[in-house]
Amino acid sequence: MSQIADVDQQPEMHPQRWGDPARATALPDGARGLVDLVFGAHDTPAVEAPPVPPSQLDPAHLDALAGIVGAEHVLVDDDVRRGRTRGKSTPDLLRARSGDLADAPDVVVRPDGHDQVAAVLAYAVDHHLAVVPYGGGTAVTGGLVAARDGFAGVLSLDLVRMKRLLAVDDVSLTATLEPGLRGPETEALLAEHGLTLGHFPQSFEFASIGGFAATRSSGQSSAGFGRFDAMVVGLRAATPVGDLDWGVAPASAAGPDLRQVLLGSEGAFGVITEITVRVRRLAEIKQYEGWRWASFADGSAAMRTLAQAQLLPTVLRLSDESETAINLADPSAIGGQGDGGCLMVVGHEGTAEQVAARQAAVAAVLAGLGGTALGSEPGEAWAHGRFNAPYLRDSLLDVGVLVETLETATFWSRVPQLYASVKQTLADGLGEGSLVLCHISHVYETGCSLYFTVAAKAAVDPLAQWLVVKDAVGDAIVENGGTITHHHAIGTDHKPWLAAEVGQVGVEVLRGLKRTFDPTGVLNPGVLVP
Ligand SMILES: Cc1cc2nc3c(=O)[nH]c(=O)nc-3n(C[C@H](O)[C@H](O)[C@H](O)COP(=O)(O)OP(=O)(O)OC[C@H]3O[C@@H](n4cnc5c(N)ncnc54)[C@H](O)[C@@H]3O)c2cc1C
């Protein structure tokens, strides 16, 4: 059906920063002054275009791979390999900024379609090449860092050519997508049919459909549309032992739901080549508004009430007192929101009648619980700036401020304890003068996620500084009944806590799945499976 334009015309992310290189900006003067004051900031420029370790791959492999995908899609030049090195967590950025590209793949291979993916995998198995499926490259937990020991080389399997909308079922309201489609490309193709997927993570502009599935992503409209894994009704994947095609009906009692085995599998069990998702009619109206709460506890109790009354809007997020005081969406307004309390953003999407009815019902509940309506301005400002914050992280790293995020989730009854413990652990670890901010942006009838953002004066070795703190926070999450990840996945970074969450039997199940799908272990070695 429809396809996105020429692969080499598509915008590439900056190898050492988030997003579109053209949108990289320095901190505005006003914000710089404040940042200097709070953090004692100092310019910390990145090493420009650091050298990439030479490709270790035997040239004979390049010829053979060219025979599968075409010579122009087997790439070993430094710029391409630099851009496929690791993901976009702060540790990834710090390593790249310091000039460390030791995890660069030896070759980037760009297959077009399921059959070419399967053929590349078969070749990799025969020649013991490690294969790293690469979607948008926005991973934040080390999912793109394959262990290279014992392998003949590391092959980045870039799915950038696989960007077709393969089918639309207008009766069932499903669409079948190729994995390389980025968020905006997907929405543009679906909009031609009057449809939307409704998955808008903060990484929306660069992350891919395959990556969303492989990491169990959750977007900013999850209250109305659900997490990405809840949208998936069918999957096709190529694995070293053959093809999978799962999902003949929306629901089934034919044993355990095997689609779930591929969701969150982070490229360790197979390469997802086609995904069938539930889609919805495009909204006529999108309306966002703000509400103020006296405290984070009051606001989160209101979220729980809405969720348990099955009265969720499309977007529902609540910043704690610290995050409310700092406007993350707009760098020029840093420090500008000092009215106290906690800001909630409530968004409604649908037909005019649906939006009017739900807005009135939700507003009545929120007002009854003590919320103060702030009108549309704070909600619209959030919607307008929702994809800007990652650029701000780079601007802060440039001036010696360490910035990172982490997330977890738990049941409502444990939220206060988990929130307090993680916040305290982060503050203790990062020391005096650090900022620890939190919001809730994914809610369920039974619980919610907690998403933390930290900022602190960077130490001489900011990577070591953060890894110590991350270690302590991982322990605090586990000890206080949270999941080690609600939507960022395990990768390599969260592996130390996986056994505590799923138990030894769970670990053995994962190892068994790995042995079944990938007996020689070429797929993303070192990722996900302990
Ligand atoms: C600034 C920023 C904001 C973010 N915001 C959010 C957010 O709001 N919500 C959220 O959920 N996440 C968020 N993330 C995390 C990240 O965007 C998600 O994990 C995303 O789902 C990854 O998609 P990707 O296409 O970039 O995958 P990649 O980074 O390319 O890959 C991620 C993992 O999936 C594997 N993989 C990729 N494609 C396939 C495939 N087709 N088959 C099998 N395995 C595959 C890779 O090998 C890797 O292990 C954010 C990240 C950043 C940097």
PDBQT file of the ligand as one rigid body, heavy atoms in Angstrom, charges set to zero:
ROOT
HETATM    1  C1  LIG A 601      13.986  11.500  24.854  1.00  0.00    +0.000 C 
HETATM    2  C2  LIG A 601      13.328  10.168  24.976  1.00  0.00    +0.000 A 
HETATM    3  C3  LIG A 601      11.989  10.097  25.309  1.00  0.00    +0.000 A 
HETATM    4  C4  LIG A 601      11.379   8.847  25.438  1.00  0.00    +0.000 A 
HETATM    5  N1  LIG A 601      10.055   8.801  25.742  1.00  0.00    +0.000 NA
HETATM    6  C5  LIG A 601       9.441   7.601  25.854  1.00  0.00    +0.000 A 
HETATM    7  C6  LIG A 601       8.050   7.534  26.172  1.00  0.00    +0.000 A 
HETATM    8  O1  LIG A 601       7.374   8.540  26.342  1.00  0.00    +0.000 OA
HETATM    9  N2  LIG A 601       7.497   6.298  26.252  1.00  0.00    +0.000 N 
HETATM   10  C7  LIG A 601       8.212   5.160  26.026  1.00  0.00    +0.000 A 
HETATM   11  O2  LIG A 601       7.648   4.076  26.087  1.00  0.00    +0.000 OA
HETATM   12  N3  LIG A 601       9.538   5.208  25.753  1.00  0.00    +0.000 NA
HETATM   13  C8  LIG A 601      10.155   6.388  25.642  1.00  0.00    +0.000 A 
HETATM   14  N4  LIG A 601      11.490   6.441  25.349  1.00  0.00    +0.000 N 
HETATM   15  C9  LIG A 601      12.237   5.199  25.129  1.00  0.00    +0.000 C 
HETATM   16  C10 LIG A 601      12.277   4.758  23.658  1.00  0.00    +0.000 C 
HETATM   17  O3  LIG A 601      11.874   5.773  22.804  1.00  0.00    +0.000 OA
HETATM   18  C11 LIG A 601      11.375   3.559  23.485  1.00  0.00    +0.000 C 
HETATM   19  O4  LIG A 601      11.954   2.464  24.137  1.00  0.00    +0.000 OA
HETATM   20  C12 LIG A 601      11.061   3.174  22.018  1.00  0.00    +0.000 C 
HETATM   21  O5  LIG A 601      10.005   2.243  22.063  1.00  0.00    +0.000 OA
HETATM   22  C13 LIG A 601      12.215   2.561  21.272  1.00  0.00    +0.000 C 
HETATM   23  O6  LIG A 601      11.863   2.559  19.889  1.00  0.00    +0.000 OA
HETATM   24  P1  LIG A 601      12.997   2.651  18.771  1.00  0.00    +0.000 P 
HETATM   25  O7  LIG A 601      12.346   2.454  17.457  1.00  0.00    +0.000 OA
HETATM   26  O8  LIG A 601      13.817   3.837  18.925  1.00  0.00    +0.000 OA
HETATM   27  O9  LIG A 601      13.816   1.331  19.114  1.00  0.00    +0.000 OA
HETATM   28  P2  LIG A 601      15.382   1.105  19.126  1.00  0.00    +0.000 P 
HETATM   29  O10 LIG A 601      16.014   2.062  20.053  1.00  0.00    +0.000 OA
HETATM   30  O11 LIG A 601      15.899   1.084  17.744  1.00  0.00    +0.000 OA
HETATM   31  O12 LIG A 601      15.423  -0.359  19.715  1.00  0.00    +0.000 OA
HETATM   32  C14 LIG A 601      14.970  -0.629  21.022  1.00  0.00    +0.000 C 
HETATM   33  C15 LIG A 601      15.110  -2.136  21.283  1.00  0.00    +0.000 C 
HETATM   34  O13 LIG A 601      14.207  -2.857  20.461  1.00  0.00    +0.000 OA
HETATM   35  C16 LIG A 601      14.905  -3.704  19.545  1.00  0.00    +0.000 C 
HETATM   36  N5  LIG A 601      14.165  -3.595  18.282  1.00  0.00    +0.000 N 
HETATM   37  C17 LIG A 601      13.943  -2.471  17.558  1.00  0.00    +0.000 A 
HETATM   38  N6  LIG A 601      13.187  -2.774  16.487  1.00  0.00    +0.000 NA
HETATM   39  C18 LIG A 601      12.940  -4.110  16.535  1.00  0.00    +0.000 A 
HETATM   40  C19 LIG A 601      12.234  -5.019  15.709  1.00  0.00    +0.000 A 
HETATM   41  N7  LIG A 601      11.578  -4.627  14.600  1.00  0.00    +0.000 N 
HETATM   42  N8  LIG A 601      12.203  -6.331  16.050  1.00  0.00    +0.000 NA
HETATM   43  C20 LIG A 601      12.822  -6.754  17.167  1.00  0.00    +0.000 A 
HETATM   44  N9  LIG A 601      13.527  -5.943  17.988  1.00  0.00    +0.000 NA
HETATM   45  C21 LIG A 601      13.576  -4.631  17.671  1.00  0.00    +0.000 A 
HETATM   46  C22 LIG A 601      16.320  -3.178  19.501  1.00  0.00    +0.000 C 
HETATM   47  O14 LIG A 601      17.252  -4.160  19.176  1.00  0.00    +0.000 OA
HETATM   48  C23 LIG A 601      16.502  -2.676  20.925  1.00  0.00    +0.000 C 
HETATM   49  O15 LIG A 601      16.787  -3.719  21.792  1.00  0.00    +0.000 OA
HETATM   50  C24 LIG A 601      12.124   7.670  25.218  1.00  0.00    +0.000 A 
HETATM   51  C25 LIG A 601      13.463   7.762  24.859  1.00  0.00    +0.000 A 
HETATM   52  C26 LIG A 601      14.064   9.004  24.749  1.00  0.00    +0.000 A 
HETATM   53  C27 LIG A 601      15.501   9.079  24.347  1.00  0.00    +0.000 C 
ENDROOT
TORSDOF 0
